[in-house]
Amino acid sequence: METTFQQFVNLGFGWFIVILAITGYFLTLRRLGEKWVFWIVLATGWGFFALANTLIVTGISTAQPLIEGIWFSSFVLVVMSMAMLFIKLTQVRQRRQSTNQ
């Protein structure tokens, strides 16, 4: 299987987002003093995406069901992290409104 430029872009993008999510976790921890699990789940989801693209780029495409399972897991984790983010932001907003009253 021939590796295309798009697969290299996906690979770099995936690992870049993992690094950003880990950085966001530590920035949130330092500035707010809170551990938001959303960041860890987001980094794991994008890590699975990057792992699947790494397997494709390295030529390990014989395990196609494994790669598809990793991709599916990454999509589930990213969607789950977005839901966790909305829940957390709602909690923060409610906390701020209750302290302002």
Summary of the structure (lengths in Angstrom):
residues: 101
radius of gyration: 17.1
end to end distance: 62.2
largest distance: 62.2
contacts: 268
relative contact order: 0.13
helix: 85%
strand: 0%
